[in-house]
Amino acid sequence: MGENKLLLSTFDRRRILLIALLTCVLLPTLWLISRNTTEQTDSTSAVTVSTLNSGSASDDESLDPIILGGPAPIIQDGSAQIAYPGTVENGLQAIATFSSFDNAPDVVCFFPQAPMGISIIVTNINNGRTVKCTNVFRTSLPSGATGLLHTKIFESISNLVDAPIPVIISW
């Protein structure tokens, strides 16, 4: 059997030797340059950080807490006040969605819990927006909804993509 030897010309062998020598010299040099650049960047940022945080650890403990939003709590226990939705004395909670009411005037709504023909105040529980509408009769409601607002009325208290929304109705 014949041996398959890789025969290279003198020119190819010299070229491979030159590439190997350049690699052995250039890679460590590039590594040292990048390492020195990183050390210089780290030392610069360390100086910046040390000038920003020039106080000692005991100074940090004596700082008062900063409250970014809302009133400060009465007792400094690390908690903040929580806002709860208000309650309506003579209102009912419902789940409302929207409809065009077959091109009816844009002041109508349908809540079967309220008397027909009466003016209803509808309040969006999520954002507190309020609107008035006239309660009219409708034969059916969409699944999952207990009230129906005209599309224009619904848009004044919420975005259409948020439907159905929790509301409080009062009259």
N, C-alpha and C positions, 0 to 999 in steps of 0.2 A: 504494500500500500504506500501510496505516496503521501508525504507530509505536506499539508497546506501551510505554507509559511507566508507571513505577511511581508512582502518585500517592498521596502520603501527606498526611494532614491535618496541620494545624499542631500539634495535640496530639501525634501520633505522631512528628513531626520533633523536637519538644522532648524527648520521652521518650528517643529514641535519642541525642540530644546529651547529656542528663543521664547516661545510662548510660555513654557514652564518656568523659565527664569523670571520673566516679567510678572507672572502671576505670583511667584514666591516673594517678589520685592514689592509689587504694587498693593496687594491685598493687606499686608500688615501696615503699610503706610496709610492707606485709606482708613483702616480701622483706627489707627492712632489719631488721625485728623478728626474723625467723627467723634471720638471719645473726648478729645480736648474741647470741641465745640459744645458737646453736651455738658461737660463740667463747667464751662464758662457760663452757659445758660442757667444751670442750676445755681451757681454762686450768685448770679445777678438776681434771680428770683428770691433766693434766700435773703439777700440784702433788702429787697423790696418788702418781703414779708416781715422781716425783723423791724423795719422802720414803721410799718403799719401797726404792728403789735408790740410797741415799745414798752408797755406796762408789764409789771410782774404778775404772777398768778394771784397774789393777794388783791391786786387792783381789779382783776376780772370778777372776783367774788363779790366785791362791794357795789357793782353796778346794779341799778334798778332795772326791773324787767320792762321791756318795750311792748306795748299792746298796739298792734297794727290796725285793728278795726273794732268799732263798737266801744261802748263805755267800759271803763275799768271795773273789774269785779270789786265788790265791797270787801270781801275777805280775800287776801292775796294767797289763794290756794292753788294757783296754776290753771284754773278753769275760767271759761268765759261764759257770758250769759247766752242763753239759747232762746230764739224767738219762736213762739208757737202761733199758729193761725188763730185769729180771733173767732169767737162764736157769735152767732146771730140768734137773738132771742126768739123771733118769730119766723125763722127760716128753716128750710129743709135742705138736706144735702142730696145731690143728684149727680149722675154721670151724663154729661152732655156731649153731643156730636153735632154735625151740621148737615143741612140739606138746602136745596134751592126752593123748596116748597112749591114746585111746579110754577115757577116764575111769579110767585106772590110778592107783595110789597116786602121790602127788606127790613120791616120792623116787627115781624112775627116770630113766634116761637111756640113750642108745644111741650108742656109739662103736665102730664095727666093728674099730678097731685094738686095742682092749683086750679081755681075756678076759671072757667072759660070767659074770654073777653076782658079779663083784668090785666092791668099793667104790672109786669113782673120785673123785679130787679135781680139780675143774674151777676154773681160775683165769682170770678175764677179763683179758686183756693190756692193755686200754684203761684200766682203773681199778684193777686189782689185787685186786678182790673174789674171794673163794674160797667154794666150796660143795662138799659131798659128795653123791654120788648112787650108786645101784646100777645097774650096766650090765646091761641086758636086751636080748633079741633083738627086732629090728624088721625087717620085710622090705624097706623102702625108705627112702631119704632124699630130702628136697626138693632141687631143683636148686641147685647152688652151695654146699651144706653138706656137711661131712664128719662132723658129729655132731649129735645131737638131744637137747635137754633138755626135761624136763617144764616146762610153762608157769610153775608156781610156783617151780621152781628157777631158771629163766631170769630171772624178775623179781627174785630176790634178788641177782643179780650185774649186771643191766643192765635198761634199759627195753625194753619190747617193740618200740618203734619203731626201736631200734638194730639189730635183727636183720638179717642174721647178724653175729656178732661173732667176733673172733679169740680163741681160748682155748688154754690149755696144760692137757693132761690128764696126770695121774700116778696111779699106783696102787702 
